[in-house]
Amino acid sequence: MRVVEDIGATAELPLDLLRCPVTRAPLDWQGDALVARSDHGVLRYRVDPSGIPLFAEQFCSPEAREQQAHYERIATLYATSLSYPHTQEYNAYLDDALLDVIDDASLGTVAEICCGRGEAFQLLGGRIKRGVGVDISPAMLRAAQAENAGRPFVFVQGDATTLPLADAAFDSVFMLGGIHHVGNRATLFAEIARILKPGGLFYFREPVSDFALWRWLRAIIYRVSPTLDHENERPLRHLETVPPLQDAGLICRCWKTHGFFGFCVLMNSDVLVFNRLFRFVPGIRSLTRLWTKIDEWTVQLPGLRRAGLQVVGVAERVRD
């Protein structure tokens, strides 16, 4: 392994967990780059000065390239929106919903796909033995490095549909807000199944639009907001998600929705300008916590159990 310097900490690139995304061949150092050798020749991947391997610099789908440009453009606004008190309080409620479906045992070796700033690693860091975060945006990856300094995690640039990760190497995989950015979900789920060990678990938390009202609202908001990409972002639907998971060898064990009108009003600071004003409302943290309780009660009502705006799910990799 080669030790690389990141922002304020040292980390080792775990070459046993990484693979060439094109050939699946093992990687090794050659000077300041990673190389993969195969019968078809040598592929070389640059490692940037912060220690992030740039696997998608050469090989990347057009869809992923568009997502990279989009997130490089909005990274600062997105980070700012996460600092608002109402956003933090509502996210804490959604974090608790995720924690409720995770076993108390160690999560082992973890991959976080479309990791952004490493949200899963920040939430679950003490329970993870080793972790690799994959994202298409170098700006997001550098932020993830900074926020996870000193922890046993590394971050690499890669396309979610051609992951630069080894077969059956991970005990757990997380995607928190990433699936809805990927159009080719059959390929995405096949990649997740490939890198999971048999019996490993895939945890996800995503926007969901099984409720007709949310589909209509999002159809409008996604087109008028400059921070959303209506051509490449598509919230999940149960009937569009569970079958391709199963086809990939991932059996859905949990599908539970959360968030209702409170989510609509409070969780769009990166989308709706007026939403940012809530940070100035006296007692907004307490008001947000109250609204999360109302939302949770609402989605427990008969007929509304799949009507939430966010889904927390778990799928298990079929054992051989």
C-alpha positions in Angstrom: 0.0 0.0 0.0 1.1 3.6 -0.6 0.5 6.1 2.2 -1.0 9.3 0.8 -1.4 12.7 2.5 -4.9 14.1 2.7 -6.2 17.2 4.5 -4.9 17.0 8.0 -4.4 13.2 8.2 -2.7 10.2 6.5 -4.5 7.3 4.9 -3.6 4.2 3.0 -5.3 3.3 -0.3 -6.6 -0.2 0.3 -5.6 -1.8 -3.0 -7.2 -5.1 -1.9 -10.6 -3.3 -2.1 -9.9 -1.4 -5.3 -10.0 -2.6 -8.9 -9.7 -1.2 -12.4 -13.3 -0.3 -13.3 -12.8 -1.4 -16.9 -11.0 -4.8 -16.6 -11.5 -5.6 -12.9 -7.8 -6.2 -12.7 -5.9 -5.5 -9.5 -4.1 -2.2 -9.2 -0.6 -1.2 -8.2 1.4 1.9 -7.9 3.6 3.2 -10.7 5.1 6.5 -9.7 2.3 8.7 -8.6 -0.5 6.8 -10.4 -2.4 3.6 -10.1 -2.0 1.1 -12.9 -3.9 -2.1 -14.0 -2.3 -4.6 -16.2 -4.1 -7.1 -18.4 -3.8 -9.0 -21.7 -5.2 -5.9 -23.4 -2.4 -3.6 -22.0 -1.9 -1.2 -19.2 -4.5 1.3 -17.9 -3.2 4.2 -15.8 -5.2 6.3 -13.3 -4.1 9.6 -11.9 -4.1 10.2 -8.2 -4.7 13.9 -7.4 -2.6 15.8 -4.8 -5.1 15.1 -2.0 -4.7 11.3 -2.6 -8.0 10.7 -4.5 -7.7 8.2 -7.3 -9.5 9.6 -10.4 -11.0 6.5 -11.9 -13.7 8.4 -13.8 -11.4 10.9 -15.3 -11.0 8.7 -18.4 -13.9 6.2 -18.2 -17.3 7.6 -17.3 -20.8 7.4 -18.7 -22.3 10.6 -20.3 -24.9 10.6 -17.5 -22.3 10.5 -14.8 -20.3 13.2 -16.5 -23.4 15.4 -16.4 -23.9 14.7 -12.7 -20.3 15.6 -12.1 -20.7 19.0 -13.7 -23.9 19.5 -11.8 -22.5 18.8 -8.4 -19.3 20.7 -9.0 -21.5 23.7 -9.7 -23.8 23.4 -6.6 -21.4 21.9 -4.0 -21.1 25.1 -2.0 -24.8 25.8 -1.9 -25.5 22.2 -1.0 -23.0 22.3 1.9 -24.5 25.6 3.1 -28.0 24.2 3.2 -26.9 21.4 5.5 -25.7 23.9 8.1 -29.2 25.4 8.6 -30.8 24.5 12.0 -34.1 23.2 10.5 -32.2 21.1 8.0 -30.0 19.7 10.8 -33.0 18.8 12.9 -34.9 17.1 10.2 -31.8 15.2 9.0 -31.4 14.0 12.6 -34.9 12.5 12.4 -34.0 10.8 9.1 -30.7 9.6 10.6 -32.7 7.9 13.4 -34.9 6.2 10.9 -31.8 4.8 9.2 -30.3 3.7 12.5 -33.5 1.9 13.4 -33.0 -0.6 10.5 -29.3 -1.2 11.1 -28.2 -4.1 13.4 -26.2 -3.1 16.4 -23.2 -5.2 15.4 -20.2 -4.0 13.5 -20.8 -3.1 9.8 -17.5 -4.5 8.8 -15.9 -3.2 5.6 -18.2 -0.6 4.0 -18.6 1.0 0.6 -20.6 4.3 0.4 -21.7 4.9 -3.2 -22.5 8.4 -4.4 -21.0 9.3 -1.0 -21.0 13.1 -1.4 -19.5 14.4 1.9 -19.5 10.9 3.4 -22.8 11.1 5.3 -23.0 7.4 6.2 -19.4 7.4 7.3 -20.0 10.4 9.6 -23.1 8.8 11.1 -21.7 5.3 11.6 -17.9 5.8 11.7 -17.3 4.0 15.0 -19.0 0.8 13.7 -17.1 0.6 10.5 -13.8 -1.4 10.2 -12.7 0.1 6.9 -14.5 2.2 4.4 -14.3 3.3 0.7 -16.4 6.2 -0.5 -17.1 6.6 -4.2 -18.5 9.7 -5.9 -18.3 11.3 -9.3 -17.5 14.8 -7.9 -13.9 15.5 -6.8 -15.2 18.6 -4.9 -17.5 16.5 -2.8 -14.8 13.9 -2.3 -12.4 16.5 -1.0 -15.0 17.7 1.4 -15.6 14.1 2.6 -11.9 13.8 3.2 -11.8 16.8 5.4 -14.9 15.9 7.4 -13.7 12.3 8.0 -10.0 13.0 8.7 -8.4 10.6 11.0 -10.9 7.8 10.3 -10.1 4.5 8.4 -11.9 5.7 5.2 -10.6 6.6 1.8 -12.4 8.3 -1.1 -12.1 7.6 -4.8 -13.7 9.1 -7.9 -15.8 6.6 -9.8 -19.0 6.0 -11.8 -21.6 4.2 -9.8 -22.4 1.9 -12.7 -18.8 0.8 -13.2 -17.5 0.8 -9.6 -13.7 0.6 -9.1 -14.2 -1.9 -6.3 -13.4 -5.6 -5.8 -15.8 -8.4 -6.1 -17.4 -9.7 -2.9 -15.2 -7.4 -0.8 -17.8 -5.5 1.3 -20.0 -6.5 4.2 -22.2 -3.4 3.8 -23.0 -0.9 1.1 -24.8 2.4 1.7 -26.4 4.9 -0.7 -28.0 7.9 0.9 -29.6 10.1 -1.7 -27.6 8.6 -4.6 -29.9 6.1 -6.4 -32.2 8.7 -7.7 -29.3 10.3 -9.6 -28.6 7.1 -11.5 -30.8 6.3 -14.5 -29.5 2.8 -15.3 -30.6 1.2 -12.0 -30.4 -2.4 -13.2 -26.6 -1.9 -13.8 -26.2 0.0 -10.5 -27.9 -2.8 -8.5 -25.8 -5.4 -10.3 -22.7 -3.5 -9.3 -23.8 -3.4 -5.7 -24.5 -7.1 -5.7 -21.1 -7.7 -7.3 -19.1 -5.9 -4.5 -21.2 -7.3 -1.6 -20.3 -10.5 0.1 -23.0 -13.1 0.1 -25.4 -12.2 2.9 -24.1 -8.6 2.9 -26.6 -5.8 3.3 -27.4 -2.8 1.1 -28.8 0.1 3.0 -30.4 3.1 1.2 -32.3 6.3 2.0 -33.8 8.0 -1.0 -36.5 10.4 -2.3 -39.6 8.3 -3.1 -42.7 9.3 -5.1 -45.2 6.6 -4.7 -47.7 9.2 -3.5 -49.3 11.0 -6.5 -49.1 14.5 -4.8 -45.3 14.3 -4.5 -44.9 13.2 -8.1 -46.9 16.3 -9.3 -45.0 18.7 -7.0 -41.7 17.3 -7.9 -42.5 17.4 -11.6 -42.8 21.2 -11.2 -40.0 21.9 -8.7 -37.5 19.8 -10.6 -38.0 21.9 -13.7 -37.9 25.3 -12.1 -35.0 24.9 -9.7 -31.5 25.5 -11.0 -30.1 23.2 -8.3 -32.0 20.1 -9.6 -31.5 18.2 -12.8 -34.9 17.0 -14.0 -33.3 15.1 -16.9 -31.1 12.9 -14.6 -32.8 12.8 -11.2 -35.8 10.5 -10.7 -37.1 9.6 -7.2 -37.8 6.0 -6.5 -41.0 4.1 -6.9 -41.6 0.8 -5.1 -42.7 -1.1 -8.2 -39.7 0.2 -10.2 -37.1 -0.5 -7.5 -37.8 -3.9 -5.9 -37.9 -6.0 -9.1 -34.5 -4.8 -10.4 -33.1 -5.3 -7.0 -34.3 -8.9 -7.0 -33.0 -9.4 -10.6 -29.6 -8.4 -9.4 -29.7 -10.9 -6.5 -30.7 -8.4 -3.8 -33.8 -9.3 -1.8 -35.6 -6.3 -0.3 -36.0 -6.8 3.5 -37.3 -3.4 4.4 -39.1 -0.5 2.7 -40.4 2.1 5.0 -41.3 5.7 4.2 -40.8 8.9 6.3 -41.5 12.6 5.9 -44.6 14.3 4.8 -45.6 18.0 4.7 -42.9 18.9 7.2 -40.3 17.5 4.8 -41.8 19.6 2.0 -41.6 22.8 4.0 -38.3 22.3 5.8 -36.0 20.2 3.7 -35.6 22.2 0.5 -33.0 24.8 1.5 -30.9 24.0 -1.5 -33.9 24.3 -3.8 -36.3 26.9 -2.6 -35.0 30.4 -1.6 -37.8 31.1 0.9 -36.9 27.9 2.8 -33.5 29.4 3.8 -35.4 32.1 5.8 -36.5 29.5 8.3 -33.1 29.7 10.0 -34.1 33.1 11.4 -37.3 31.9 13.0 -37.1 31.8 16.8 -37.3 28.3 18.2 -37.0 26.7 14.7 -35.3 23.6 16.1 -38.1 22.8 18.4 -40.7 23.5 15.7 -38.8 21.2 13.3 -38.8 18.4 15.9 -42.5 18.8 16.4 -43.1 18.6 12.7 -41.1 15.4 12.4 -43.4 13.8 15.0 -46.5 15.0 13.0 -44.9 13.6 9.8 -44.1 10.3 11.5 -47.7 10.0 12.8 -49.1 10.8 9.3 -47.2 8.1 7.5 -48.5 5.5 10.0 -52.1 6.2 9.0 -53.9 3.5 7.0 -53.4 4.2 3.3 -50.4 6.4 3.8 -47.7 4.0 4.8 -46.0 4.4 1.5 -46.9 8.0 1.1 -43.7 9.5 2.7 -41.2 11.6 0.8 -38.2 9.5 1.8 -37.7 5.7 1.9 -35.4 3.8 4.1 -34.7 0.4 2.7 -32.5 -2.7 3.3 -31.7 -5.4 0.7 -29.7 -8.6 1.3 -27.3 -10.1 -1.1 -28.5 -13.6 -1.9 -26.2 -16.3 -0.5 -24.5 -18.6 -3.0 
